[in-house]
Amino acid sequence: STCLPDPEPTVVSPRATFVCKAFPSKKGLANVPPDPDPGFAGVPLPPEGCGAGAAPPASSVRVSFPTTPSFFSPWSALPDIYPSLAIFIALGSAGLALWNARHLDGKHIYSSGVRLRIALVIALTFGVTGLHAWRELRAYHFLIVGNTERDQGLQAQAAGHSAVAAQWLESAVASYDYVLEAFPGNLGALDSRALAETQLGQHPSAVADYDAAISYATVAQRVIAPGPMAYELGALRPPLPVSLSQLYASRAIAYESWGAALAGQGQSDEANEKYVLALNSFQQAAQYDPDSPDIWLAVGYAYYRLGRYDEAVTTWEKAEP
Protein backbone atom coordinates (compact mmCIF):
# COMPACT_ATOMS: atom_id res chain seq x y z
CA SER A 1 0.00 0.00 0.00
CA THR A 2 1.11 3.58 -0.69
CA CYS A 3 0.80 6.18 2.07
CA LEU A 4 -0.52 9.58 1.12
CA PRO A 5 1.80 12.51 1.93
CA ASP A 6 0.99 15.53 4.01
CA PRO A 7 -1.65 17.82 2.43
CA GLU A 8 0.94 20.57 1.87
CA PRO A 9 4.08 18.76 0.73
CA THR A 10 7.29 20.53 -0.09
CA VAL A 11 7.99 19.83 -3.74
CA VAL A 12 11.65 19.56 -4.68
CA SER A 13 11.56 20.39 -8.34
CA PRO A 14 14.23 20.28 -11.06
CA ARG A 15 13.95 24.08 -11.15
CA ALA A 16 14.81 24.34 -7.47
CA THR A 17 17.83 22.09 -7.98
CA PHE A 18 18.92 24.15 -10.99
CA VAL A 19 18.76 27.48 -9.17
CA CYS A 20 19.84 26.59 -5.66
CA LYS A 21 22.66 24.14 -6.27
CA ALA A 22 25.25 26.85 -5.59
CA PHE A 23 23.54 28.20 -2.48
CA PRO A 24 24.22 27.27 1.15
CA SER A 25 21.96 24.42 2.19
CA LYS A 26 18.72 25.17 4.00
CA LYS A 27 20.02 23.06 6.85
CA GLY A 28 22.96 25.43 7.23
CA LEU A 29 20.77 28.51 7.01
CA ALA A 30 18.07 27.18 9.33
CA ASN A 31 20.24 27.90 12.37
CA VAL A 32 20.60 31.60 11.53
CA PRO A 33 18.39 33.41 14.07
CA PRO A 34 16.04 36.13 12.83
CA ASP A 35 17.71 39.50 13.11
CA PRO A 36 15.67 42.62 13.89
CA ASP A 37 18.20 44.60 11.86
CA PRO A 38 17.29 44.79 8.14
CA GLY A 39 20.68 43.39 7.19
CA PHE A 40 22.37 40.33 8.63
CA ALA A 41 25.63 38.44 8.32
CA GLY A 42 26.18 37.06 4.86
CA VAL A 43 23.21 38.81 3.24
CA PRO A 44 23.50 42.62 3.50
CA LEU A 45 20.92 45.02 2.20
CA PRO A 46 21.38 46.09 -1.42
CA PRO A 47 23.08 49.49 -1.43
CA GLU A 48 21.40 52.56 -2.83
CA GLY A 49 21.60 52.53 -6.59
CA CYS A 50 22.54 48.85 -6.63
CA GLY A 51 21.83 47.05 -9.87
CA ALA A 52 19.56 48.77 -12.32
CA GLY A 53 17.58 50.82 -9.81
CA ALA A 54 14.10 50.55 -8.44
CA ALA A 55 11.88 47.77 -9.74
CA PRO A 56 8.60 48.56 -11.48
CA PRO A 57 5.40 48.37 -9.39
CA ALA A 58 4.37 44.88 -8.35
CA SER A 59 1.04 45.28 -10.10
CA SER A 60 2.58 45.81 -13.55
CA VAL A 61 2.96 42.84 -15.85
CA ARG A 62 6.19 42.94 -17.79
CA VAL A 63 5.76 41.57 -21.29
CA SER A 64 8.83 42.63 -23.24
CA PHE A 65 8.84 40.05 -26.01
CA PRO A 66 7.28 39.62 -29.44
CA THR A 67 4.36 37.21 -29.45
CA THR A 68 5.91 35.25 -32.33
CA PRO A 69 9.67 34.79 -31.91
CA SER A 70 11.56 35.03 -35.18
CA PHE A 71 13.76 32.40 -36.78
CA PHE A 72 16.81 34.24 -35.46
CA SER A 73 15.61 34.41 -31.84
CA PRO A 74 17.82 31.54 -30.62
CA TRP A 75 20.94 33.50 -31.58
CA SER A 76 19.97 36.22 -29.12
CA ALA A 77 19.28 33.79 -26.28
CA LEU A 78 22.54 34.68 -24.55
CA PRO A 79 24.78 37.75 -24.68
CA ASP A 80 27.76 36.75 -26.82
CA ILE A 81 30.45 39.19 -27.98
CA TYR A 82 32.45 36.62 -29.94
CA PRO A 83 30.66 37.16 -33.28
CA SER A 84 31.37 40.89 -32.99
CA LEU A 85 35.01 40.24 -32.16
CA ALA A 86 35.30 37.86 -35.13
CA ILE A 87 33.90 40.55 -37.44
CA PHE A 88 36.37 43.10 -36.05
CA ILE A 89 39.33 40.80 -36.64
CA ALA A 90 38.21 39.66 -40.10
CA LEU A 91 37.41 43.16 -41.39
CA GLY A 92 40.51 44.67 -39.87
CA SER A 93 42.74 42.03 -41.42
CA ALA A 94 41.04 42.28 -44.81
CA GLY A 95 41.18 46.08 -44.81
CA LEU A 96 44.85 46.13 -43.90
CA ALA A 97 45.64 43.60 -46.62
CA LEU A 98 43.73 45.55 -49.30
CA TRP A 99 45.26 48.87 -48.22
CA ASN A 100 48.83 47.52 -48.45
CA ALA A 101 48.38 45.29 -51.52
CA ARG A 102 51.05 46.20 -54.11
CA HIS A 103 52.36 45.06 -57.48
CA LEU A 104 55.83 43.66 -57.83
CA ASP A 105 57.06 47.12 -58.85
CA GLY A 106 55.86 48.54 -55.51
CA LYS A 107 52.79 50.41 -56.76
CA HIS A 108 49.46 50.00 -54.96
CA ILE A 109 47.07 47.56 -56.65
CA TYR A 110 44.06 49.69 -55.71
CA SER A 111 43.83 53.41 -56.32
CA SER A 112 43.58 55.90 -53.46
CA GLY A 113 39.86 56.42 -54.16
CA VAL A 114 39.09 52.70 -53.98
CA ARG A 115 41.13 52.27 -50.81
CA LEU A 116 39.39 55.20 -49.15
CA ARG A 117 35.96 53.79 -50.04
CA ILE A 118 36.98 50.41 -48.64
CA ALA A 119 38.23 52.11 -45.46
CA LEU A 120 34.95 54.03 -45.13
CA VAL A 121 32.87 50.85 -45.47
CA ILE A 122 35.04 49.07 -42.90
CA ALA A 123 34.82 52.03 -40.51
CA LEU A 124 31.02 52.09 -40.74
CA THR A 125 30.88 48.34 -40.18
CA PHE A 126 33.19 48.74 -37.18
CA GLY A 127 30.82 51.35 -35.77
CA VAL A 128 27.73 49.18 -36.12
CA THR A 129 29.51 46.09 -34.80
CA GLY A 130 31.01 48.06 -31.93
CA LEU A 131 27.59 49.34 -30.91
CA HIS A 132 26.26 45.78 -30.93
CA ALA A 133 29.23 44.58 -28.87
CA TRP A 134 28.60 47.37 -26.34
CA ARG A 135 24.95 46.32 -26.01
CA GLU A 136 26.08 42.73 -25.49
CA LEU A 137 28.58 43.68 -22.79
CA ARG A 138 26.13 45.98 -21.03
CA ALA A 139 23.42 43.31 -21.06
CA TYR A 140 25.84 40.70 -19.79
CA HIS A 141 26.91 43.03 -16.97
CA PHE A 142 23.32 43.45 -15.77
CA LEU A 143 22.71 39.70 -16.15
CA ILE A 144 25.59 38.99 -13.76
CA VAL A 145 24.41 41.73 -11.38
CA GLY A 146 20.87 40.36 -11.49
CA ASN A 147 22.03 36.81 -10.79
CA THR A 148 24.03 38.00 -7.78
CA GLU A 149 21.05 39.92 -6.41
CA ARG A 150 18.77 36.95 -7.07
CA ASP A 151 21.12 34.62 -5.17
CA GLN A 152 21.30 37.02 -2.23
CA GLY A 153 17.53 37.29 -2.18
CA LEU A 154 16.99 33.54 -2.19
CA GLN A 155 19.54 33.05 0.58
CA ALA A 156 17.84 35.73 2.67
CA GLN A 157 14.45 34.13 2.04
CA ALA A 158 15.73 30.70 3.06
CA ALA A 159 17.02 32.24 6.30
CA GLY A 160 13.61 33.77 7.07
CA HIS A 161 14.52 37.40 6.35
CA SER A 162 11.65 38.25 4.06
CA ALA A 163 12.14 42.04 4.00
CA VAL A 164 15.79 41.73 2.99
CA ALA A 165 14.90 39.08 0.43
CA ALA A 166 12.25 41.31 -1.15
CA GLN A 167 14.70 44.17 -1.60
CA TRP A 168 17.30 41.96 -3.23
CA LEU A 169 14.76 40.29 -5.50
CA GLU A 170 13.28 43.64 -6.59
CA SER A 171 16.77 44.84 -7.48
CA ALA A 172 17.32 41.63 -9.44
CA VAL A 173 14.10 42.14 -11.40
CA ALA A 174 15.19 45.67 -12.29
CA SER A 175 18.58 44.39 -13.50
CA TYR A 176 16.93 41.74 -15.66
CA ASP A 177 14.68 44.46 -17.10
CA TYR A 178 17.77 46.14 -18.53
CA VAL A 179 18.94 42.87 -20.11
CA LEU A 180 15.57 42.19 -21.69
CA GLU A 181 15.26 45.71 -23.06
CA ALA A 182 18.31 44.96 -25.21
CA PHE A 183 17.69 41.25 -25.81
CA PRO A 184 14.04 40.21 -25.29
CA GLY A 185 14.89 36.59 -26.07
CA ASN A 186 17.53 36.17 -23.36
CA LEU A 187 16.35 32.92 -21.77
CA GLY A 188 18.56 33.23 -18.70
CA ALA A 189 17.17 36.67 -17.87
CA LEU A 190 13.55 35.67 -18.58
CA ASP A 191 13.83 32.55 -16.44
CA SER A 192 15.57 34.29 -13.54
CA ARG A 193 13.26 37.32 -13.61
CA ALA A 194 10.25 34.99 -13.53
CA LEU A 195 11.72 33.18 -10.52
CA ALA A 196 12.23 36.47 -8.68
CA GLU A 197 8.72 37.63 -9.58
CA THR A 198 7.27 34.36 -8.29
CA GLN A 199 9.05 34.82 -4.96
CA LEU A 200 7.78 38.41 -4.80
CA GLY A 201 4.19 37.31 -5.45
CA GLN A 202 4.08 38.99 -8.88
CA HIS A 203 2.49 35.92 -10.43
CA PRO A 204 1.01 37.36 -13.66
CA SER A 205 4.41 38.80 -14.58
CA ALA A 206 6.16 35.53 -13.71
CA VAL A 207 3.81 33.44 -15.86
CA ALA A 208 4.18 35.92 -18.75
CA ASP A 209 7.96 35.63 -18.56
CA TYR A 210 7.84 31.84 -18.47
CA ASP A 211 5.50 31.84 -21.47
CA ALA A 212 7.98 34.03 -23.34
CA ALA A 213 10.92 31.84 -22.39
CA ILE A 214 9.06 28.70 -23.50
CA SER A 215 8.24 30.34 -26.84
CA TYR A 216 11.87 31.23 -27.47
CA ALA A 217 13.17 27.83 -26.35
CA THR A 218 10.64 26.09 -28.60
CA VAL A 219 11.86 28.12 -31.58
CA ALA A 220 15.43 27.20 -30.66
CA GLN A 221 14.59 23.50 -30.76
CA ARG A 222 12.95 23.89 -34.15
CA VAL A 223 16.04 25.61 -35.50
CA ILE A 224 18.21 22.61 -34.70
CA ALA A 225 15.59 20.02 -35.70
CA PRO A 226 16.88 17.11 -37.83
CA GLY A 227 17.67 18.22 -41.35
CA PRO A 228 20.52 18.92 -43.75
CA MET A 229 21.59 22.05 -41.82
CA ALA A 230 21.02 20.69 -38.33
CA TYR A 231 24.70 20.38 -37.45
CA GLU A 232 25.67 23.80 -38.79
CA LEU A 233 22.78 25.59 -37.06
CA GLY A 234 23.36 23.73 -33.82
CA ALA A 235 27.03 24.70 -33.88
CA LEU A 236 26.24 28.39 -34.44
CA ARG A 237 23.52 28.70 -31.80
CA PRO A 238 24.75 29.22 -28.22
CA PRO A 239 23.64 26.54 -25.75
CA LEU A 240 20.36 27.33 -24.02
CA PRO A 241 20.77 27.98 -20.27
CA VAL A 242 17.44 26.36 -19.34
CA SER A 243 15.75 23.33 -20.88
CA LEU A 244 12.10 23.24 -21.93
CA SER A 245 11.44 20.69 -19.20
CA GLN A 246 12.79 23.08 -16.55
CA LEU A 247 10.82 26.00 -17.96
CA TYR A 248 7.53 24.09 -17.92
CA ALA A 249 8.22 22.87 -14.37
CA SER A 250 9.11 26.40 -13.25
CA ARG A 251 5.92 27.79 -14.77
CA ALA A 252 3.97 25.11 -12.93
CA ILE A 253 5.57 26.19 -9.64
CA ALA A 254 4.57 29.78 -10.41
CA TYR A 255 0.98 28.66 -10.99
CA GLU A 256 1.05 26.69 -7.72
CA SER A 257 2.31 29.74 -5.85
CA TRP A 258 -0.39 31.84 -7.49
CA GLY A 259 -3.03 29.30 -6.51
CA ALA A 260 -1.81 29.21 -2.92
CA ALA A 261 -2.01 33.02 -2.75
CA LEU A 262 -5.56 32.98 -4.07
CA ALA A 263 -6.55 30.21 -1.66
CA GLY A 264 -5.18 32.31 1.20
CA GLN A 265 -7.53 35.09 0.10
CA GLY A 266 -10.51 32.73 0.16
CA GLN A 267 -10.81 32.54 -3.66
CA SER A 268 -10.98 28.75 -3.85
CA ASP A 269 -12.40 28.50 -7.37
CA GLU A 270 -9.72 30.75 -8.83
CA ALA A 271 -7.07 28.85 -6.85
CA ASN A 272 -8.23 25.53 -8.31
CA GLU A 273 -7.97 27.00 -11.81
CA LYS A 274 -4.32 27.82 -11.15
CA TYR A 275 -3.71 24.36 -9.70
CA VAL A 276 -5.11 22.81 -12.88
CA LEU A 277 -2.80 24.99 -14.96
CA ALA A 278 0.09 23.90 -12.74
CA LEU A 279 -0.79 20.26 -13.34
CA ASN A 280 -0.92 20.81 -17.10
CA SER A 281 2.46 22.52 -17.05
CA PHE A 282 4.05 19.74 -14.96
CA GLN A 283 2.67 17.20 -17.45
CA GLN A 284 4.28 19.13 -20.30
CA ALA A 285 7.56 19.10 -18.39
CA ALA A 286 7.26 15.33 -18.04
CA GLN A 287 6.85 14.99 -21.81
CA TYR A 288 10.25 16.61 -22.34
CA ASP A 289 11.96 14.73 -19.49
CA PRO A 290 10.04 11.49 -18.87
CA ASP A 291 12.93 9.92 -16.94
CA SER A 292 13.01 12.55 -14.19
CA PRO A 293 11.58 11.20 -10.90
CA ASP A 294 11.37 14.75 -9.50
CA ILE A 295 8.97 15.80 -12.24
CA TRP A 296 6.75 12.76 -11.73
CA LEU A 297 6.69 13.48 -8.00
CA ALA A 298 5.60 17.02 -8.78
CA VAL A 299 2.87 15.76 -11.14
CA GLY A 300 1.65 13.46 -8.38
CA TYR A 301 1.51 16.29 -5.86
CA ALA A 302 -0.43 18.38 -8.37
CA TYR A 303 -3.00 15.58 -8.70
CA TYR A 304 -3.13 15.21 -4.93
CA ARG A 305 -3.76 18.92 -4.40
CA LEU A 306 -6.75 18.66 -6.73
CA GLY A 307 -8.15 15.69 -4.78
CA ARG A 308 -7.40 13.20 -7.58
CA TYR A 309 -5.78 10.71 -5.23
CA ASP A 310 -5.83 7.59 -7.42
CA GLU A 311 -4.06 9.44 -10.22
CA ALA A 312 -1.59 10.84 -7.72
CA VAL A 313 -0.66 7.37 -6.45
CA THR A 314 -0.33 6.02 -10.01
CA THR A 315 1.93 8.93 -10.93
CA TRP A 316 4.14 8.53 -7.85
CA GLU A 317 4.76 4.93 -8.86
CA LYS A 318 6.40 6.25 -12.02
CA ALA A 319 8.89 8.14 -9.84
CA GLU A 320 10.10 4.97 -8.12
CA PRO A 321 13.53 3.76 -9.29
matplotlib code that plots the C-alpha trace (Angstrom):
import matplotlib.pyplot as plt

x = [0.0, 1.1, 0.8, -0.5, 1.8, 1.0, -1.6, 0.9, 4.1, 7.3, 8.0, 11.6, 11.6, 14.2, 14.0, 14.8, 17.8, 18.9, 18.8, 19.8, 22.7, 25.3, 23.5, 24.2, 22.0, 18.7, 20.0, 23.0, 20.8, 18.1, 20.2, 20.6, 18.4, 16.0, 17.7, 15.7, 18.2, 17.3, 20.7, 22.4, 25.6, 26.2, 23.2, 23.5, 20.9, 21.4, 23.1, 21.4, 21.6, 22.5, 21.8, 19.6, 17.6, 14.1, 11.9, 8.6, 5.4, 4.4, 1.0, 2.6, 3.0, 6.2, 5.8, 8.8, 8.8, 7.3, 4.4, 5.9, 9.7, 11.6, 13.8, 16.8, 15.6, 17.8, 20.9, 20.0, 19.3, 22.5, 24.8, 27.8, 30.4, 32.4, 30.7, 31.4, 35.0, 35.3, 33.9, 36.4, 39.3, 38.2, 37.4, 40.5, 42.7, 41.0, 41.2, 44.8, 45.6, 43.7, 45.3, 48.8, 48.4, 51.0, 52.4, 55.8, 57.1, 55.9, 52.8, 49.5, 47.1, 44.1, 43.8, 43.6, 39.9, 39.1, 41.1, 39.4, 36.0, 37.0, 38.2, 35.0, 32.9, 35.0, 34.8, 31.0, 30.9, 33.2, 30.8, 27.7, 29.5, 31.0, 27.6, 26.3, 29.2, 28.6, 25.0, 26.1, 28.6, 26.1, 23.4, 25.8, 26.9, 23.3, 22.7, 25.6, 24.4, 20.9, 22.0, 24.0, 21.1, 18.8, 21.1, 21.3, 17.5, 17.0, 19.5, 17.8, 14.5, 15.7, 17.0, 13.6, 14.5, 11.6, 12.1, 15.8, 14.9, 12.2, 14.7, 17.3, 14.8, 13.3, 16.8, 17.3, 14.1, 15.2, 18.6, 16.9, 14.7, 17.8, 18.9, 15.6, 15.3, 18.3, 17.7, 14.0, 14.9, 17.5, 16.3, 18.6, 17.2, 13.6, 13.8, 15.6, 13.3, 10.3, 11.7, 12.2, 8.7, 7.3, 9.0, 7.8, 4.2, 4.1, 2.5, 1.0, 4.4, 6.2, 3.8, 4.2, 8.0, 7.8, 5.5, 8.0, 10.9, 9.1, 8.2, 11.9, 13.2, 10.6, 11.9, 15.4, 14.6, 12.9, 16.0, 18.2, 15.6, 16.9, 17.7, 20.5, 21.6, 21.0, 24.7, 25.7, 22.8, 23.4, 27.0, 26.2, 23.5, 24.8, 23.6, 20.4, 20.8, 17.4, 15.7, 12.1, 11.4, 12.8, 10.8, 7.5, 8.2, 9.1, 5.9, 4.0, 5.6, 4.6, 1.0, 1.0, 2.3, -0.4, -3.0, -1.8, -2.0, -5.6, -6.5, -5.2, -7.5, -10.5, -10.8, -11.0, -12.4, -9.7, -7.1, -8.2, -8.0, -4.3, -3.7, -5.1, -2.8, 0.1, -0.8, -0.9, 2.5, 4.1, 2.7, 4.3, 7.6, 7.3, 6.8, 10.2, 12.0, 10.0, 12.9, 13.0, 11.6, 11.4, 9.0, 6.7, 6.7, 5.6, 2.9, 1.7, 1.5, -0.4, -3.0, -3.1, -3.8, -6.8, -8.1, -7.4, -5.8, -5.8, -4.1, -1.6, -0.7, -0.3, 1.9, 4.1, 4.8, 6.4, 8.9, 10.1, 13.5]
y = [0.0, 3.6, 6.2, 9.6, 12.5, 15.5, 17.8, 20.6, 18.8, 20.5, 19.8, 19.6, 20.4, 20.3, 24.1, 24.3, 22.1, 24.1, 27.5, 26.6, 24.1, 26.9, 28.2, 27.3, 24.4, 25.2, 23.1, 25.4, 28.5, 27.2, 27.9, 31.6, 33.4, 36.1, 39.5, 42.6, 44.6, 44.8, 43.4, 40.3, 38.4, 37.1, 38.8, 42.6, 45.0, 46.1, 49.5, 52.6, 52.5, 48.8, 47.1, 48.8, 50.8, 50.5, 47.8, 48.6, 48.4, 44.9, 45.3, 45.8, 42.8, 42.9, 41.6, 42.6, 40.1, 39.6, 37.2, 35.3, 34.8, 35.0, 32.4, 34.2, 34.4, 31.5, 33.5, 36.2, 33.8, 34.7, 37.8, 36.8, 39.2, 36.6, 37.2, 40.9, 40.2, 37.9, 40.5, 43.1, 40.8, 39.7, 43.2, 44.7, 42.0, 42.3, 46.1, 46.1, 43.6, 45.6, 48.9, 47.5, 45.3, 46.2, 45.1, 43.7, 47.1, 48.5, 50.4, 50.0, 47.6, 49.7, 53.4, 55.9, 56.4, 52.7, 52.3, 55.2, 53.8, 50.4, 52.1, 54.0, 50.8, 49.1, 52.0, 52.1, 48.3, 48.7, 51.4, 49.2, 46.1, 48.1, 49.3, 45.8, 44.6, 47.4, 46.3, 42.7, 43.7, 46.0, 43.3, 40.7, 43.0, 43.4, 39.7, 39.0, 41.7, 40.4, 36.8, 38.0, 39.9, 37.0, 34.6, 37.0, 37.3, 33.5, 33.1, 35.7, 34.1, 30.7, 32.2, 33.8, 37.4, 38.3, 42.0, 41.7, 39.1, 41.3, 44.2, 42.0, 40.3, 43.6, 44.8, 41.6, 42.1, 45.7, 44.4, 41.7, 44.5, 46.1, 42.9, 42.2, 45.7, 45.0, 41.2, 40.2, 36.6, 36.2, 32.9, 33.2, 36.7, 35.7, 32.6, 34.3, 37.3, 35.0, 33.2, 36.5, 37.6, 34.4, 34.8, 38.4, 37.3, 39.0, 35.9, 37.4, 38.8, 35.5, 33.4, 35.9, 35.6, 31.8, 31.8, 34.0, 31.8, 28.7, 30.3, 31.2, 27.8, 26.1, 28.1, 27.2, 23.5, 23.9, 25.6, 22.6, 20.0, 17.1, 18.2, 18.9, 22.1, 20.7, 20.4, 23.8, 25.6, 23.7, 24.7, 28.4, 28.7, 29.2, 26.5, 27.3, 28.0, 26.4, 23.3, 23.2, 20.7, 23.1, 26.0, 24.1, 22.9, 26.4, 27.8, 25.1, 26.2, 29.8, 28.7, 26.7, 29.7, 31.8, 29.3, 29.2, 33.0, 33.0, 30.2, 32.3, 35.1, 32.7, 32.5, 28.7, 28.5, 30.8, 28.8, 25.5, 27.0, 27.8, 24.4, 22.8, 25.0, 23.9, 20.3, 20.8, 22.5, 19.7, 17.2, 19.1, 19.1, 15.3, 15.0, 16.6, 14.7, 11.5, 9.9, 12.6, 11.2, 14.8, 15.8, 12.8, 13.5, 17.0, 15.8, 13.5, 16.3, 18.4, 15.6, 15.2, 18.9, 18.7, 15.7, 13.2, 10.7, 7.6, 9.4, 10.8, 7.4, 6.0, 8.9, 8.5, 4.9, 6.3, 8.1, 5.0, 3.8]
z = [0.0, -0.7, 2.1, 1.1, 1.9, 4.0, 2.4, 1.9, 0.7, -0.1, -3.7, -4.7, -8.3, -11.1, -11.1, -7.5, -8.0, -11.0, -9.2, -5.7, -6.3, -5.6, -2.5, 1.1, 2.2, 4.0, 6.8, 7.2, 7.0, 9.3, 12.4, 11.5, 14.1, 12.8, 13.1, 13.9, 11.9, 8.1, 7.2, 8.6, 8.3, 4.9, 3.2, 3.5, 2.2, -1.4, -1.4, -2.8, -6.6, -6.6, -9.9, -12.3, -9.8, -8.4, -9.7, -11.5, -9.4, -8.3, -10.1, -13.5, -15.9, -17.8, -21.3, -23.2, -26.0, -29.4, -29.5, -32.3, -31.9, -35.2, -36.8, -35.5, -31.8, -30.6, -31.6, -29.1, -26.3, -24.6, -24.7, -26.8, -28.0, -29.9, -33.3, -33.0, -32.2, -35.1, -37.4, -36.0, -36.6, -40.1, -41.4, -39.9, -41.4, -44.8, -44.8, -43.9, -46.6, -49.3, -48.2, -48.5, -51.5, -54.1, -57.5, -57.8, -58.8, -55.5, -56.8, -55.0, -56.7, -55.7, -56.3, -53.5, -54.2, -54.0, -50.8, -49.2, -50.0, -48.6, -45.5, -45.1, -45.5, -42.9, -40.5, -40.7, -40.2, -37.2, -35.8, -36.1, -34.8, -31.9, -30.9, -30.9, -28.9, -26.3, -26.0, -25.5, -22.8, -21.0, -21.1, -19.8, -17.0, -15.8, -16.2, -13.8, -11.4, -11.5, -10.8, -7.8, -6.4, -7.1, -5.2, -2.2, -2.2, -2.2, 0.6, 2.7, 2.0, 3.1, 6.3, 7.1, 6.3, 4.1, 4.0, 3.0, 0.4, -1.1, -1.6, -3.2, -5.5, -6.6, -7.5, -9.4, -11.4, -12.3, -13.5, -15.7, -17.1, -18.5, -20.1, -21.7, -23.1, -25.2, -25.8, -25.3, -26.1, -23.4, -21.8, -18.7, -17.9, -18.6, -16.4, -13.5, -13.6, -13.5, -10.5, -8.7, -9.6, -8.3, -5.0, -4.8, -5.5, -8.9, -10.4, -13.7, -14.6, -13.7, -15.9, -18.7, -18.6, -18.5, -21.5, -23.3, -22.4, -23.5, -26.8, -27.5, -26.3, -28.6, -31.6, -30.7, -30.8, -34.2, -35.5, -34.7, -35.7, -37.8, -41.3, -43.7, -41.8, -38.3, -37.4, -38.8, -37.1, -33.8, -33.9, -34.4, -31.8, -28.2, -25.8, -24.0, -20.3, -19.3, -20.9, -21.9, -19.2, -16.6, -18.0, -17.9, -14.4, -13.3, -14.8, -12.9, -9.6, -10.4, -11.0, -7.7, -5.9, -7.5, -6.5, -2.9, -2.7, -4.1, -1.7, 1.2, 0.1, 0.2, -3.7, -3.9, -7.4, -8.8, -6.9, -8.3, -11.8, -11.2, -9.7, -12.9, -15.0, -12.7, -13.3, -17.1, -17.1, -15.0, -17.4, -20.3, -18.4, -18.0, -21.8, -22.3, -19.5, -18.9, -16.9, -14.2, -10.9, -9.5, -12.2, -11.7, -8.0, -8.8, -11.1, -8.4, -5.9, -8.4, -8.7, -4.9, -4.4, -6.7, -4.8, -7.6, -5.2, -7.4, -10.2, -7.7, -6.5, -10.0, -10.9, -7.9, -8.9, -12.0, -9.8, -8.1, -9.3]

ax = plt.figure().add_subplot(projection="3d")
ax.plot(x, y, z, "-o")
ax.set_aspect("equal")
plt.show()
